Amino acid sequence: MKLYDVADSGNCYKIRLMSALLGLDCQCQPISLEKAEHKTPEFLAMNPRGQVPVLVDDAITLWDSHAILIYLAGKKDNKTDTKSWWSNDITDQADITQWLSFSAREMWAGCAVARATVKFKRPFDLNAAQKIAYAALDILERHLSDHEWLALDRPTIADIAVYPYAGLVWEGGISLAPYPAMRRWFNRIEALPGYVPMSGLPAPE
Amino acid sequence: MKLYDVADSGNCYKIRLMSALLGLDCQCQPISLEKAEHKTPEFLAMNPRGQVPVLVDDAITLWDSHAILIYLAGKKDNKTDTKSWWSNDITDQADITQWLSFSAREMWAGCAVARATVKFKRPFDLNAAQKIAYAALDILERHLSDHEWLALDRPTIADIAVYPYAGLVWEGGISLAPYPAMRRWFNRIEALPGYVPMSGLPAPE
């Protein structure tokens, strides 16, 4: 199983973290964004988006971090419905998918774009991104005030999809201080057996 | 089954279209954005995002269009794995989910935001949105040049998730003329038994 990877990418980190938590062996192939290795014809043939992560496992190539999370969760224990990171039950799948969409839309356009603007000097609208980020963080804080995990009362890929850009948001100029319930959720994730960090995570106290 | 609905919303239309294609009976409850009915405490208790659509079916409340698509597909025929709009197979689920993420991120931040800016005079950055939209439409055009459907060689919820804001992008100031493969895909969707239109769809030739 090979992951085309950028160390600073929160989306790639989702896959490294999930693999570590599942005990899956994943070979990381670093991609240089400076050399535009994600825009070569060979790379675009794997991923029309021209982005990392990409996962290749035998004949299967997947080009979206949330799709890869589902695939990895199923690879480990797709015969069991309990204590799984995904689920065989359609209503459970819908519950988890709410947070995958939330991650792809609000967490991306808000938290990830704010970080890209501040940390990597990308030419985005920081005020617009931070406004989306604050709204997203408020939703998380309220939900985590009376839930230990985002979905199904257990750790699922919903948590793995949302955690990185929530935890990294301080690199986008947003303080984590007003979000105590979210920070307690960070601590629960960081205490999971097999947890691995990335640069910027765990977030400083 | 009750859908909290806004007629002009592409995300709500995904649910109306899927319900019609599946032959499911769905009662639409119109929500007035002008009266901020999506920001009342009662509505926010159903959906922390404060957005439409929301689906309520007996004890189940779902607040994301893609989560609702999975739920509806499973409600109709979650015992069968073939000719289904979703799948019981985890690799198939990952394939479809790639396009759900693509819809939540690129189609939203590009096509939907461009439309909201032009058609509904929302204060977003039209140039930035159109740039994301053009990149997304290029990905769709290339993929649909040698695929009839987005995933699994059959109509799935991937198509239903992406079609509305692709078809409506002309309302965001982007011509559909350069995308013949995409327009043929529109025609295939619009020929599916049970297809229902919305204002702006099918797109004018």
HADDOCK unambig.tbl for C-alpha pairs under 7 A between the chains (distance, minus, plus):
assign (segid A and resid 48 and name CA) (segid B and resid 139 and name CA) 6.04 0.50 0.50
assign (segid A and resid 49 and name CA) (segid B and resid 139 and name CA) 6.96 0.50 0.50
assign (segid A and resid 63 and name CA) (segid B and resid 98 and name CA) 6.91 0.50 0.50
assign (segid A and resid 64 and name CA) (segid B and resid 98 and name CA) 5.34 0.50 0.50
assign (segid A and resid 67 and name CA) (segid B and resid 94 and name CA) 4.34 0.50 0.50
assign (segid A and resid 67 and name CA) (segid B and resid 95 and name CA) 6.72 0.50 0.50
assign (segid A and resid 67 and name CA) (segid B and resid 97 and name CA) 5.16 0.50 0.50
assign (segid A and resid 67 and name CA) (segid B and resid 98 and name CA) 5.33 0.50 0.50
assign (segid A and resid 68 and name CA) (segid B and resid 94 and name CA) 6.56 0.50 0.50
assign (segid A and resid 70 and name CA) (segid B and resid 94 and name CA) 5.93 0.50 0.50
assign (segid A and resid 71 and name CA) (segid B and resid 90 and name CA) 6.10 0.50 0.50
assign (segid A and resid 71 and name CA) (segid B and resid 91 and name CA) 6.01 0.50 0.50
assign (segid A and resid 71 and name CA) (segid B and resid 94 and name CA) 5.76 0.50 0.50
assign (segid A and resid 74 and name CA) (segid B and resid 90 and name CA) 5.93 0.50 0.50
assign (segid A and resid 90 and name CA) (segid B and resid 71 and name CA) 6.08 0.50 0.50
assign (segid A and resid 90 and name CA) (segid B and resid 74 and name CA) 5.93 0.50 0.50
assign (segid A and resid 91 and name CA) (segid B and resid 71 and name CA) 6.00 0.50 0.50
assign (segid A and resid 94 and name CA) (segid B and resid 67 and name CA) 4.33 0.50 0.50
assign (segid A and resid 94 and name CA) (segid B and resid 68 and name CA) 6.54 0.50 0.50
assign (segid A and resid 94 and name CA) (segid B and resid 70 and name CA) 5.93 0.50 0.50
assign (segid A and resid 94 and name CA) (segid B and resid 71 and name CA) 5.75 0.50 0.50
assign (segid A and resid 95 and name CA) (segid B and resid 67 and name CA) 6.71 0.50 0.50
assign (segid A and resid 97 and name CA) (segid B and resid 67 and name CA) 5.15 0.50 0.50
assign (segid A and resid 98 and name CA) (segid B and resid 63 and name CA) 6.90 0.50 0.50
assign (segid A and resid 98 and name CA) (segid B and resid 64 and name CA) 5.33 0.50 0.50
assign (segid A and resid 98 and name CA) (segid B and resid 67 and name CA) 5.33 0.50 0.50
assign (segid A and resid 101 and name CA) (segid B and resid 101 and name CA) 6.66 0.50 0.50
assign (segid A and resid 101 and name CA) (segid B and resid 104 and name CA) 5.93 0.50 0.50
assign (segid A and resid 104 and name CA) (segid B and resid 101 and name CA) 5.95 0.50 0.50
assign (segid A and resid 104 and name CA) (segid B and resid 104 and name CA) 5.71 0.50 0.50
assign (segid A and resid 104 and name CA) (segid B and resid 105 and name CA) 5.33 0.50 0.50
assign (segid A and resid 105 and name CA) (segid B and resid 104 and name CA) 5.32 0.50 0.50
assign (segid A and resid 105 and name CA) (segid B and resid 105 and name CA) 5.08 0.50 0.50
assign (segid A and resid 139 and name CA) (segid B and resid 48 and name CA) 6.03 0.50 0.50
assign (segid A and resid 139 and name CA) (segid B and resid 49 and name CA) 6.96 0.50 0.50
